[in-house]
Amino acid sequence: MFFISKYYVQKENKDSKYRLKCWEIATGLQKIDGLTPSNYLYELANKHINNECTINEVEEKIKQYYENEIFQP
């Protein structure tokens, strides 16, 4: 028997209260796993919450950050 699930991409919500709650959940889950979110992540989250950038832009900036800052000698 196969279980088929569909991946649903939700349109970005512009409500700052909703975005804040999502970021609180995301950073809270990291803390539960013993991880500490970086100050850079909090900066990007605040920009996203305040509608200064989209979640796609946040994702791209995080990828660039780790490619340039973490994995480069």
N, C-alpha and C positions, 0 to 999 in steps of 0.2 A: 504494500500500500504506500502510495506517495502522498505527501502533504505538500500542497501547492499554496504558496503565499504570494501575494502581490506587494511589491514595495511601493508605497505611496509617498510622493514628494509633495509636502505641504507648501503652499505659497507662503512667502515670508509675511509674518505678522508685524505690523508697524506700531502696535500698541506697546509703549515703553514698560508698562506694568507687567505685561505678559513676558516681554523679553527679560526683564529683571528676574522674574520667577524662574525662567528657564536657566539663566546663568547661575542663580542660587542653587538650583538642583544640580547642575553640571559640576560646579566647584565643590558642592557638598559631597557628591559621589566620589570625587577625587580624594577628598579628605578622609572619607570612610576607608578608602583603599590605602591610606597612609601616605598619600601624595600631597605635596604643597603646590598649589597653583602659583605660577610666577606673577610678578608685578606686571610684566608685559601682557600676560593674558587678561589681567584685571583692567589694564588700560584699554585693550581692544574691546573687552566686554562693555566697558562704560561708553565707548564710542558707538558700539552697536545698540546699546540700550537707548542712547540719546539720538538715534537715527542719523548718526554721522557716517555710517558705513553699513553695508549689507553683511549678512552672515557669510556669503560667498567671499567677500573681501576679507573678512576676518580669517576664514579658512586659508586663503591664499597667503596672507601675511604671516600666519603661524607656520605654514610650510616653508616660506622663505626664511623666517627666523631660524628654524631648526636646521635648514640646509646651510645657511651662512654662519650662524653663531655656534652651533653645537657640533656639527659634523666636519667642519673645516679645521685643519691643523693650524 
